[in-house]
Amino acid sequence: MVVLIKRYRSIAPAVLLFSAFLSGAYASKKGAKSALPLPAAEGALETPSPADIEQNEFLTRISGIALNIVSFPKQTVKHVPFPSAYTLLVKDVEGKEVPGMPITVSYPASRTDDSIVYDEIVLTTDENGRIEFMPEVPTSSFNAVVTFYPTPVNSNPETVKAARAASVTAPYKVRTDSAKKSGILYVFDFDENGRALTNSRYILRDFINSGVRSGNSPIPSPNYLNQSIASLYKATRAIVGDSSGFMVSGSIKFAAPSERKDDGTYACTLVADIVCIDMQNGAVLYKTRQTASESGTSQYLAVEACRKKIASQTVQAILYGM
């Protein structure tokens, strides 16, 4: 709520006396048609502008409301409609439904790798204080949220901040449809000295546990990590043909050498640089960089815990980003 500040005009007593003297002098002259105007009376209030009135009414109205998610749909797959709509209920401070309130819905619309673009739509609550939001058929994968908040009456930062403070969110999950086909993994773990080891067994495990048919690349050498994606695709395609839907290529390296902390435990931070490739045409479907940190009672345990964590994190990013 915003309280209007009453503004007063302060006028020195000497000015008032001089003004009164002049007014009397002019009024006493024969034929005088008018006197000098008197200044505004002390204590007069400035009239608030229509915009101020509108803003204050809005802030007062939303100060006691509550937005509640009644229901939201389960996750869907890219290019498949959501199974149901999002339902929101708006109540006032007394617990009564609020009809006729504009609500802004902010939802994921598109993405470029890990950068998500949001669209907005304004819906108005019905006589029961409810709105229903049915998203369009998603053309991208997401693991994000839909946000609902009272539609601000202007772009004043105070207004927008108050509206956002009343917001609620619900999950917006769209899994990639590329995972319907089998995947090829060409993701190598590296040691602390920067040497490639083997394909990440934890990424393979997490893909399989997520219901995605996956296997390691038929190319055992990490040499293609230093070549173009087109070269890797061509070499892999020559071996497997069109039997797979996608390939995941990349590396998991140490961000810095693991170190012993003051409490005797060890800390490890890993970075995964990943590219997902369409095995039908070689197009890049998705790129991501993931970072994870873990600790353990030994250097080995810290590294293993971190490899597991970054693998799970990377697989989830691919399934909801590719």
Short mmCIF file of the C-alpha atoms (twelve columns), coordinates in Angstrom:
data_MODEL
# 
_entry.id   MODEL 
# 
loop_
_atom_site.group_PDB 
_atom_site.id 
_atom_site.type_symbol 
_atom_site.label_atom_id 
_atom_site.label_alt_id 
_atom_site.label_comp_id 
_atom_site.label_asym_id 
_atom_site.label_seq_id 
_atom_site.Cartn_x 
_atom_site.Cartn_y 
_atom_site.Cartn_z 
_atom_site.pdbx_PDB_model_num 
ATOM 1   C CA . MET A 1   0.000   0.000   0.000   1 
ATOM 2   C CA . VAL A 2   1.236   3.479   -0.805  1 
ATOM 3   C CA . VAL A 3   0.379   6.437   1.415   1 
ATOM 4   C CA . LEU A 4   0.097   9.722   -0.423  1 
ATOM 5   C CA . ILE A 5   2.280   12.398  1.111   1 
ATOM 6   C CA . LYS A 6   0.380   15.610  1.780   1 
ATOM 7   C CA . ARG A 7   2.281   18.520  0.312   1 
ATOM 8   C CA . TYR A 8   1.915   22.037  1.753   1 
ATOM 9   C CA . ARG A 9   3.035   25.400  0.430   1 
ATOM 10  C CA . SER A 10  4.838   27.396  3.122   1 
ATOM 11  C CA . ILE A 11  4.497   31.243  2.800   1 
ATOM 12  C CA . ALA A 12  6.502   33.682  4.923   1 
ATOM 13  C CA . PRO A 13  4.375   36.034  7.160   1 
ATOM 14  C CA . ALA A 14  6.036   39.115  5.698   1 
ATOM 15  C CA . VAL A 15  5.002   38.103  2.233   1 
ATOM 16  C CA . LEU A 16  1.422   37.633  3.410   1 
ATOM 17  C CA . LEU A 17  1.298   41.096  5.005   1 
ATOM 18  C CA . PHE A 18  2.788   42.792  1.967   1 
ATOM 19  C CA . SER A 19  0.403   40.965  -0.326  1 
ATOM 20  C CA . ALA A 20  -2.569  41.967  1.815   1 
ATOM 21  C CA . PHE A 21  -1.420  45.610  1.805   1 
ATOM 22  C CA . LEU A 22  -1.151  45.656  -1.960  1 
ATOM 23  C CA . SER A 23  -4.542  44.037  -2.352  1 
ATOM 24  C CA . GLY A 24  -6.169  46.656  -0.137  1 
ATOM 25  C CA . ALA A 25  -4.425  49.513  -1.934  1 
ATOM 26  C CA . TYR A 26  -5.537  48.381  -5.353  1 
ATOM 27  C CA . ALA A 27  -9.065  47.674  -4.196  1 
ATOM 28  C CA . SER A 28  -9.376  51.228  -2.821  1 
ATOM 29  C CA . LYS A 29  -8.573  52.836  -6.159  1 
ATOM 30  C CA . LYS A 30  -11.573 54.195  -8.064  1 
ATOM 31  C CA . GLY A 31  -12.374 52.067  -11.058 1 
ATOM 32  C CA . ALA A 32  -10.108 49.238  -10.027 1 
ATOM 33  C CA . LYS A 33  -11.411 46.130  -11.785 1 
ATOM 34  C CA . SER A 34  -9.465  43.495  -9.849  1 
ATOM 35  C CA . ALA A 35  -7.009  42.879  -7.055  1 
ATOM 36  C CA . LEU A 36  -3.810  40.851  -7.078  1 
ATOM 37  C CA . PRO A 37  -4.554  37.138  -6.505  1 
ATOM 38  C CA . LEU A 38  -3.966  35.830  -3.030  1 
ATOM 39  C CA . PRO A 39  -1.600  32.882  -2.649  1 
ATOM 40  C CA . ALA A 40  -3.074  29.462  -1.971  1 
ATOM 41  C CA . ALA A 41  -4.162  28.983  1.606   1 
ATOM 42  C CA . GLU A 42  -1.667  27.244  3.804   1 
ATOM 43  C CA . GLY A 43  -2.499  23.542  4.144   1 
ATOM 44  C CA . ALA A 44  -4.060  23.116  0.675   1 
ATOM 45  C CA . LEU A 45  -3.492  19.591  -0.732  1 
ATOM 46  C CA . GLU A 46  -2.278  18.819  -4.213  1 
ATOM 47  C CA . THR A 47  -4.755  16.696  -6.130  1 
ATOM 48  C CA . PRO A 48  -3.297  13.251  -6.962  1 
ATOM 49  C CA . SER A 49  -3.108  12.427  -10.644 1 
ATOM 50  C CA . PRO A 50  -5.354  9.735   -12.187 1 
ATOM 51  C CA . ALA A 51  -2.258  7.544   -12.585 1 
ATOM 52  C CA . ASP A 52  -1.474  7.838   -8.855  1 
ATOM 53  C CA . ILE A 53  -5.051  6.997   -7.957  1 
ATOM 54  C CA . GLU A 54  -5.015  3.958   -10.240 1 
ATOM 55  C CA . GLN A 55  -1.742  2.710   -8.791  1 
ATOM 56  C CA . ASN A 56  -2.913  3.122   -5.186  1 
ATOM 57  C CA . GLU A 57  -6.159  1.319   -5.917  1 
ATOM 58  C CA . PHE A 58  -4.198  -1.545  -7.480  1 
ATOM 59  C CA . LEU A 59  -1.762  -1.818  -4.570  1 
ATOM 60  C CA . THR A 60  -4.633  -1.744  -2.080  1 
ATOM 61  C CA . ARG A 61  -6.514  -4.409  -3.993  1 
ATOM 62  C CA . ILE A 62  -3.628  -6.893  -4.158  1 
ATOM 63  C CA . SER A 63  -2.328  -6.276  -0.626  1 
ATOM 64  C CA . GLY A 64  -4.515  -9.000  0.843   1 
ATOM 65  C CA . ILE A 65  -5.107  -11.401 -2.018  1 
ATOM 66  C CA . ALA A 66  -3.819  -14.956 -2.268  1 
ATOM 67  C CA . LEU A 67  -3.128  -16.807 -5.517  1 
ATOM 68  C CA . ASN A 68  -3.444  -20.581 -5.250  1 
ATOM 69  C CA . ILE A 69  -2.538  -23.272 -7.785  1 
ATOM 70  C CA . VAL A 70  -5.544  -25.603 -7.832  1 
ATOM 71  C CA . SER A 71  -4.086  -28.045 -10.361 1 
ATOM 72  C CA . PHE A 72  -1.383  -28.341 -12.992 1 
ATOM 73  C CA . PRO A 73  -0.681  -30.901 -15.723 1 
ATOM 74  C CA . LYS A 74  1.804   -33.729 -15.623 1 
ATOM 75  C CA . GLN A 75  4.844   -33.460 -17.846 1 
ATOM 76  C CA . THR A 76  4.493   -33.981 -21.571 1 
ATOM 77  C CA . VAL A 77  6.801   -34.679 -24.499 1 
ATOM 78  C CA . LYS A 78  7.918   -32.172 -27.107 1 
ATOM 79  C CA . HIS A 79  5.295   -31.834 -29.885 1 
ATOM 80  C CA . VAL A 80  2.657   -33.498 -27.664 1 
ATOM 81  C CA . PRO A 81  -0.122  -31.428 -25.965 1 
ATOM 82  C CA . PHE A 82  -0.246  -31.133 -22.202 1 
ATOM 83  C CA . PRO A 83  -2.823  -33.569 -20.765 1 
ATOM 84  C CA . SER A 84  -4.699  -30.833 -18.882 1 
ATOM 85  C CA . ALA A 85  -4.754  -27.108 -18.119 1 
ATOM 86  C CA . TYR A 86  -3.320  -25.080 -15.232 1 
ATOM 87  C CA . THR A 87  -6.024  -23.858 -12.833 1 
ATOM 88  C CA . LEU A 88  -5.517  -20.847 -10.547 1 
ATOM 89  C CA . LEU A 89  -7.810  -19.571 -7.777  1 
ATOM 90  C CA . VAL A 90  -7.645  -16.001 -6.434  1 
ATOM 91  C CA . LYS A 91  -9.064  -15.126 -2.989  1 
ATOM 92  C CA . ASP A 92  -9.156  -11.905 -0.990  1 
ATOM 93  C CA . VAL A 93  -8.105  -11.343 2.613   1 
ATOM 94  C CA . GLU A 94  -11.482 -12.653 3.812   1 
ATOM 95  C CA . GLY A 95  -11.110 -15.839 1.819   1 
ATOM 96  C CA . LYS A 96  -13.672 -14.848 -0.808  1 
ATOM 97  C CA . GLU A 97  -13.159 -15.511 -4.510  1 
ATOM 98  C CA . VAL A 98  -12.021 -12.468 -6.497  1 
ATOM 99  C CA . PRO A 99  -13.736 -12.154 -9.892  1 
ATOM 100 C CA . GLY A 100 -12.640 -9.878  -12.705 1 
ATOM 101 C CA . MET A 101 -8.943  -9.652  -11.755 1 
ATOM 102 C CA . PRO A 102 -6.430  -9.635  -14.628 1 
ATOM 103 C CA . ILE A 103 -3.677  -12.216 -14.064 1 
ATOM 104 C CA . THR A 104 -0.449  -12.351 -16.068 1 
ATOM 105 C CA . VAL A 105 0.778   -15.823 -16.996 1 
ATOM 106 C CA . SER A 106 4.493   -16.098 -17.840 1 
ATOM 107 C CA . TYR A 107 5.461   -19.402 -19.456 1 
ATOM 108 C CA . PRO A 108 8.406   -20.925 -21.407 1 
ATOM 109 C CA . ALA A 109 7.961   -20.511 -25.157 1 
ATOM 110 C CA . SER A 110 11.277  -21.305 -26.822 1 
ATOM 111 C CA . ARG A 111 14.922  -21.832 -26.082 1 
ATOM 112 C CA . THR A 112 18.431  -21.710 -27.495 1 
ATOM 113 C CA . ASP A 113 20.489  -24.259 -25.582 1 
ATOM 114 C CA . ASP A 114 20.187  -23.184 -21.907 1 
ATOM 115 C CA . SER A 115 18.699  -19.758 -22.644 1 
ATOM 116 C CA . ILE A 116 14.897  -19.829 -22.266 1 
ATOM 117 C CA . VAL A 117 12.527  -17.248 -23.770 1 
ATOM 118 C CA . TYR A 118 9.266   -16.604 -21.899 1 
ATOM 119 C CA . ASP A 119 5.968   -15.409 -23.334 1 
ATOM 120 C CA . GLU A 120 3.167   -13.726 -21.381 1 
ATOM 121 C CA . ILE A 121 -0.605  -13.778 -21.622 1 
ATOM 122 C CA . VAL A 122 -3.180  -11.925 -19.514 1 
ATOM 123 C CA . LEU A 123 -6.261  -13.831 -18.341 1 
ATOM 124 C CA . THR A 124 -9.117  -12.536 -16.169 1 
ATOM 125 C CA . THR A 125 -10.615 -14.473 -13.262 1 
ATOM 126 C CA . ASP A 126 -14.178 -15.668 -13.780 1 
ATOM 127 C CA . GLU A 127 -17.094 -15.228 -11.378 1 
ATOM 128 C CA . ASN A 128 -15.583 -17.956 -9.196  1 
ATOM 129 C CA . GLY A 129 -12.192 -16.259 -9.006  1 
ATOM 130 C CA . ARG A 130 -10.543 -18.800 -11.310 1 
ATOM 131 C CA . ILE A 131 -8.546  -18.848 -14.509 1 
ATOM 132 C CA . GLU A 132 -7.503  -21.778 -16.672 1 
ATOM 133 C CA . PHE A 133 -4.341  -21.686 -18.742 1 
ATOM 134 C CA . MET A 134 -3.870  -24.299 -21.460 1 
ATOM 135 C CA . PRO A 135 -0.428  -23.982 -23.054 1 
ATOM 136 C CA . GLU A 136 0.083   -24.406 -26.757 1 
ATOM 137 C CA . VAL A 137 1.669   -27.635 -27.967 1 
ATOM 138 C CA . PRO A 138 5.336   -27.263 -26.901 1 
ATOM 139 C CA . THR A 139 7.968   -27.206 -29.645 1 
ATOM 140 C CA . SER A 140 10.904  -27.184 -27.219 1 
ATOM 141 C CA . SER A 141 11.898  -29.154 -24.144 1 
ATOM 142 C CA . PHE A 142 11.816  -27.540 -20.697 1 
ATOM 143 C CA . ASN A 143 12.263  -28.160 -17.013 1 
ATOM 144 C CA . ALA A 144 10.967  -24.768 -15.908 1 
ATOM 145 C CA . VAL A 145 7.949   -23.098 -14.268 1 
ATOM 146 C CA . VAL A 146 4.830   -21.145 -15.141 1 
ATOM 147 C CA . THR A 147 4.412   -17.957 -13.095 1 
ATOM 148 C CA . PHE A 148 1.085   -16.318 -12.250 1 
ATOM 149 C CA . TYR A 149 0.827   -12.789 -10.805 1 
ATOM 150 C CA . PRO A 150 -1.624  -9.845  -10.733 1 
ATOM 151 C CA . THR A 151 -1.207  -7.789  -13.902 1 
ATOM 152 C CA . PRO A 152 0.455   -4.448  -12.977 1 
ATOM 153 C CA . VAL A 153 -1.468  -1.318  -14.001 1 
ATOM 154 C CA . ASN A 154 1.764   0.410   -15.012 1 
ATOM 155 C CA . SER A 155 5.498   -0.157  -15.303 1 
ATOM 156 C CA . ASN A 156 6.350   1.682   -12.075 1 
ATOM 157 C CA . PRO A 157 8.998   -0.440  -10.262 1 
ATOM 158 C CA . GLU A 158 6.987   -0.302  -7.025  1 
ATOM 159 C CA . THR A 159 3.890   -1.595  -8.794  1 
ATOM 160 C CA . VAL A 160 5.726   -4.386  -10.586 1 
ATOM 161 C CA . LYS A 161 7.550   -5.424  -7.405  1 
ATOM 162 C CA . ALA A 162 4.275   -5.635  -5.452  1 
ATOM 163 C CA . ALA A 163 2.633   -7.678  -8.229  1 
ATOM 164 C CA . ARG A 164 5.566   -10.077 -8.428  1 
ATOM 165 C CA . ALA A 165 5.553   -10.488 -4.639  1 
ATOM 166 C CA . ALA A 166 2.051   -11.978 -4.921  1 
ATOM 167 C CA . SER A 167 3.111   -14.508 -7.591  1 
ATOM 168 C CA . VAL A 168 2.890   -18.297 -7.493  1 
ATOM 169 C CA . THR A 169 4.547   -20.884 -9.726  1 
ATOM 170 C CA . ALA A 170 3.853   -24.378 -11.022 1 
ATOM 171 C CA . PRO A 171 6.122   -26.875 -12.829 1 
ATOM 172 C CA . TYR A 172 6.337   -26.736 -16.636 1 
ATOM 173 C CA . LYS A 173 8.065   -29.938 -17.762 1 
ATOM 174 C CA . VAL A 174 8.496   -31.052 -21.360 1 
ATOM 175 C CA . ARG A 175 10.765  -34.010 -22.096 1 
ATOM 176 C CA . THR A 176 12.607  -34.281 -25.398 1 
ATOM 177 C CA . ASP A 177 11.086  -36.496 -28.067 1 
ATOM 178 C CA . SER A 178 14.571  -37.345 -29.351 1 
ATOM 179 C CA . ALA A 179 14.936  -39.825 -26.491 1 
ATOM 180 C CA . LYS A 180 12.300  -42.071 -28.064 1 
ATOM 181 C CA . LYS A 181 15.100  -43.484 -30.173 1 
ATOM 182 C CA . SER A 182 18.338  -44.965 -28.900 1 
ATOM 183 C CA . GLY A 183 21.334  -42.780 -28.126 1 
ATOM 184 C CA . ILE A 184 25.071  -43.047 -28.624 1 
ATOM 185 C CA . LEU A 185 27.440  -41.769 -25.928 1 
ATOM 186 C CA . TYR A 186 30.820  -40.294 -26.771 1 
ATOM 187 C CA . VAL A 187 31.503  -38.515 -23.456 1 
ATOM 188 C CA . PHE A 188 34.915  -39.047 -21.897 1 
ATOM 189 C CA . ASP A 189 35.991  -38.634 -18.293 1 
ATOM 190 C CA . PHE A 190 39.348  -36.923 -17.815 1 
ATOM 191 C CA . ASP A 191 41.779  -37.241 -14.929 1 
ATOM 192 C CA . GLU A 192 43.352  -34.354 -13.008 1 
ATOM 193 C CA . ASN A 193 46.270  -34.287 -15.427 1 
ATOM 194 C CA . GLY A 194 43.992  -33.656 -18.409 1 
ATOM 195 C CA . ARG A 195 44.217  -37.159 -19.868 1 
ATOM 196 C CA . ALA A 196 41.132  -38.820 -21.362 1 
ATOM 197 C CA . LEU A 197 40.055  -42.015 -19.608 1 
ATOM 198 C CA . THR A 198 36.921  -43.820 -20.793 1 
ATOM 199 C CA . ASN A 199 33.319  -43.035 -21.694 1 
ATOM 200 C CA . SER A 200 31.405  -41.855 -18.636 1 
ATOM 201 C CA . ARG A 201 29.813  -44.930 -17.145 1 
ATOM 202 C CA . TYR A 202 27.618  -42.802 -14.896 1 
ATOM 203 C CA . ILE A 203 26.074  -40.887 -17.805 1 
ATOM 204 C CA . LEU A 204 25.367  -44.205 -19.545 1 
ATOM 205 C CA . ARG A 205 23.817  -45.572 -16.365 1 
ATOM 206 C CA . ASP A 206 21.612  -42.522 -15.830 1 
ATOM 207 C CA . PHE A 207 20.347  -42.588 -19.417 1 
ATOM 208 C CA . ILE A 208 19.395  -46.240 -19.083 1 
ATOM 209 C CA . ASN A 209 17.749  -45.628 -15.691 1 
ATOM 210 C CA . SER A 210 15.731  -42.813 -17.325 1 
ATOM 211 C CA . GLY A 211 14.314  -45.267 -19.829 1 
ATOM 212 C CA . VAL A 212 16.507  -44.217 -22.757 1 
ATOM 213 C CA . ARG A 213 18.100  -47.005 -24.800 1 
ATOM 214 C CA . SER A 214 21.758  -46.029 -24.925 1 
ATOM 215 C CA . GLY A 215 25.201  -47.434 -25.618 1 
ATOM 216 C CA . ASN A 216 28.775  -46.266 -25.875 1 
ATOM 217 C CA . SER A 217 30.120  -45.029 -29.182 1 
ATOM 218 C CA . PRO A 218 31.673  -47.626 -31.487 1 
ATOM 219 C CA . ILE A 219 34.657  -45.255 -31.692 1 
ATOM 220 C CA . PRO A 220 36.797  -45.959 -28.598 1 
ATOM 221 C CA . SER A 221 39.360  -43.221 -29.161 1 
ATOM 222 C CA . PRO A 222 38.837  -39.709 -27.725 1 
ATOM 223 C CA . ASN A 223 40.661  -38.186 -30.722 1 
ATOM 224 C CA . TYR A 224 37.437  -36.857 -32.277 1 
ATOM 225 C CA . LEU A 225 37.013  -34.518 -29.304 1 
ATOM 226 C CA . ASN A 226 39.692  -32.400 -30.976 1 
ATOM 227 C CA . GLN A 227 37.937  -32.470 -34.345 1 
ATOM 228 C CA . SER A 228 34.731  -30.968 -35.678 1 
ATOM 229 C CA . ILE A 229 31.287  -32.276 -34.825 1 
ATOM 230 C CA . ALA A 230 30.784  -32.960 -38.531 1 
ATOM 231 C CA . SER A 231 33.821  -35.269 -38.570 1 
ATOM 232 C CA . LEU A 232 32.603  -37.202 -35.523 1 
ATOM 233 C CA . TYR A 233 29.116  -37.516 -37.002 1 
ATOM 234 C CA . LYS A 234 30.410  -38.757 -40.354 1 
ATOM 235 C CA . ALA A 235 32.690  -41.361 -38.776 1 
ATOM 236 C CA . THR A 236 29.968  -42.601 -36.415 1 
ATOM 237 C CA . ARG A 237 27.276  -42.648 -39.069 1 
ATOM 238 C CA . ALA A 238 29.486  -44.767 -41.304 1 
ATOM 239 C CA . ILE A 239 29.457  -47.444 -38.572 1 
ATOM 240 C CA . VAL A 240 25.950  -47.336 -37.088 1 
ATOM 241 C CA . GLY A 241 23.889  -45.999 -40.020 1 
ATOM 242 C CA . ASP A 242 20.492  -44.667 -38.990 1 
ATOM 243 C CA . SER A 243 19.951  -47.063 -36.107 1 
ATOM 244 C CA . SER A 244 20.254  -44.316 -33.479 1 
ATOM 245 C CA . GLY A 245 18.330  -41.101 -32.987 1 
ATOM 246 C CA . PHE A 246 20.955  -38.957 -31.312 1 
ATOM 247 C CA . MET A 247 24.540  -38.851 -30.103 1 
ATOM 248 C CA . VAL A 248 25.920  -37.123 -27.014 1 
ATOM 249 C CA . SER A 249 29.520  -35.944 -27.374 1 
ATOM 250 C CA . GLY A 250 31.746  -34.157 -24.895 1 
ATOM 251 C CA . SER A 251 34.111  -34.235 -21.971 1 
ATOM 252 C CA . ILE A 252 34.049  -34.143 -18.177 1 
ATOM 253 C CA . LYS A 253 37.120  -32.407 -16.808 1 
ATOM 254 C CA . PHE A 254 38.414  -31.058 -13.506 1 
ATOM 255 C CA . ALA A 255 37.743  -27.359 -13.039 1 
ATOM 256 C CA . ALA A 256 40.737  -27.361 -10.691 1 
ATOM 257 C CA . PRO A 257 42.744  -30.047 -8.899  1 
ATOM 258 C CA . SER A 258 40.864  -31.622 -6.004  1 
ATOM 259 C CA . GLU A 259 42.101  -30.293 -2.676  1 
ATOM 260 C CA . ARG A 260 42.125  -31.165 0.976   1 
ATOM 261 C CA . LYS A 261 40.089  -28.803 3.160   1 
ATOM 262 C CA . ASP A 262 40.771  -27.659 6.706   1 
ATOM 263 C CA . ASP A 263 38.330  -30.205 8.125   1 
ATOM 264 C CA . GLY A 264 40.260  -33.067 6.523   1 
ATOM 265 C CA . THR A 265 37.772  -33.773 3.724   1 
ATOM 266 C CA . TYR A 266 38.468  -33.375 0.021   1 
ATOM 267 C CA . ALA A 267 36.658  -31.141 -2.469  1 
ATOM 268 C CA . CYS A 268 36.202  -31.742 -6.172  1 
ATOM 269 C CA . THR A 269 34.641  -29.620 -8.959  1 
ATOM 270 C CA . LEU A 270 33.998  -30.972 -12.443 1 
ATOM 271 C CA . VAL A 271 32.828  -29.319 -15.666 1 
ATOM 272 C CA . ALA A 272 30.956  -31.128 -18.443 1 
ATOM 273 C CA . ASP A 273 30.933  -29.634 -21.951 1 
ATOM 274 C CA . ILE A 274 28.280  -31.422 -23.971 1 
ATOM 275 C CA . VAL A 275 26.943  -31.352 -27.544 1 
ATOM 276 C CA . CYS A 276 23.917  -33.382 -28.681 1 
ATOM 277 C CA . ILE A 277 23.753  -34.356 -32.348 1 
ATOM 278 C CA . ASP A 278 20.861  -35.513 -34.541 1 
ATOM 279 C CA . MET A 279 22.041  -38.804 -36.033 1 
ATOM 280 C CA . GLN A 280 19.703  -38.409 -39.009 1 
ATOM 281 C CA . ASN A 281 21.357  -35.304 -40.430 1 
ATOM 282 C CA . GLY A 282 24.244  -34.241 -38.160 1 
ATOM 283 C CA . ALA A 283 22.478  -31.120 -36.869 1 
ATOM 284 C CA . VAL A 284 23.345  -29.871 -33.383 1 
ATOM 285 C CA . LEU A 285 20.277  -30.339 -31.196 1 
ATOM 286 C CA . TYR A 286 21.553  -28.900 -27.928 1 
ATOM 287 C CA . LYS A 287 24.698  -27.634 -26.219 1 
ATOM 288 C CA . THR A 288 25.234  -27.245 -22.496 1 
ATOM 289 C CA . ARG A 289 27.932  -26.720 -19.880 1 
ATOM 290 C CA . GLN A 290 27.290  -28.230 -16.478 1 
ATOM 291 C CA . THR A 291 29.295  -27.704 -13.294 1 
ATOM 292 C CA . ALA A 292 29.117  -29.755 -10.095 1 
ATOM 293 C CA . SER A 293 31.006  -29.888 -6.808  1 
ATOM 294 C CA . GLU A 294 31.175  -32.564 -4.128  1 
ATOM 295 C CA . SER A 295 33.280  -33.505 -1.113  1 
ATOM 296 C CA . GLY A 296 34.374  -36.756 0.488   1 
ATOM 297 C CA . THR A 297 36.512  -38.213 3.228   1 
ATOM 298 C CA . SER A 298 39.137  -39.126 0.629   1 
ATOM 299 C CA . GLN A 299 40.191  -37.741 -2.727  1 
ATOM 300 C CA . TYR A 300 38.820  -40.805 -4.492  1 
ATOM 301 C CA . LEU A 301 35.423  -40.606 -2.784  1 
ATOM 302 C CA . ALA A 302 35.135  -36.874 -3.535  1 
ATOM 303 C CA . VAL A 303 35.887  -37.428 -7.220  1 
ATOM 304 C CA . GLU A 304 33.503  -40.375 -7.533  1 
ATOM 305 C CA . ALA A 305 30.685  -38.481 -5.799  1 
ATOM 306 C CA . CYS A 306 31.255  -35.541 -8.120  1 
ATOM 307 C CA . ARG A 307 31.266  -37.756 -11.231 1 
ATOM 308 C CA . LYS A 308 27.916  -39.233 -10.187 1 
ATOM 309 C CA . LYS A 309 26.455  -35.819 -9.456  1 
ATOM 310 C CA . ILE A 310 27.524  -34.200 -12.724 1 
ATOM 311 C CA . ALA A 311 26.343  -37.229 -14.704 1 
ATOM 312 C CA . SER A 312 22.849  -37.030 -13.216 1 
ATOM 313 C CA . GLN A 313 22.767  -33.268 -13.708 1 
ATOM 314 C CA . THR A 314 23.895  -33.573 -17.342 1 
ATOM 315 C CA . VAL A 315 21.409  -36.305 -18.253 1 
ATOM 316 C CA . GLN A 316 18.524  -34.278 -16.791 1 
ATOM 317 C CA . ALA A 317 19.659  -31.194 -18.711 1 
ATOM 318 C CA . ILE A 318 19.720  -33.208 -21.954 1 
ATOM 319 C CA . LEU A 319 16.357  -34.893 -21.418 1 
ATOM 320 C CA . TYR A 320 14.680  -31.530 -20.768 1 
ATOM 321 C CA . GLY A 321 16.783  -29.363 -23.072 1 
ATOM 322 C CA . MET A 322 17.488  -31.333 -26.236 1 
# 
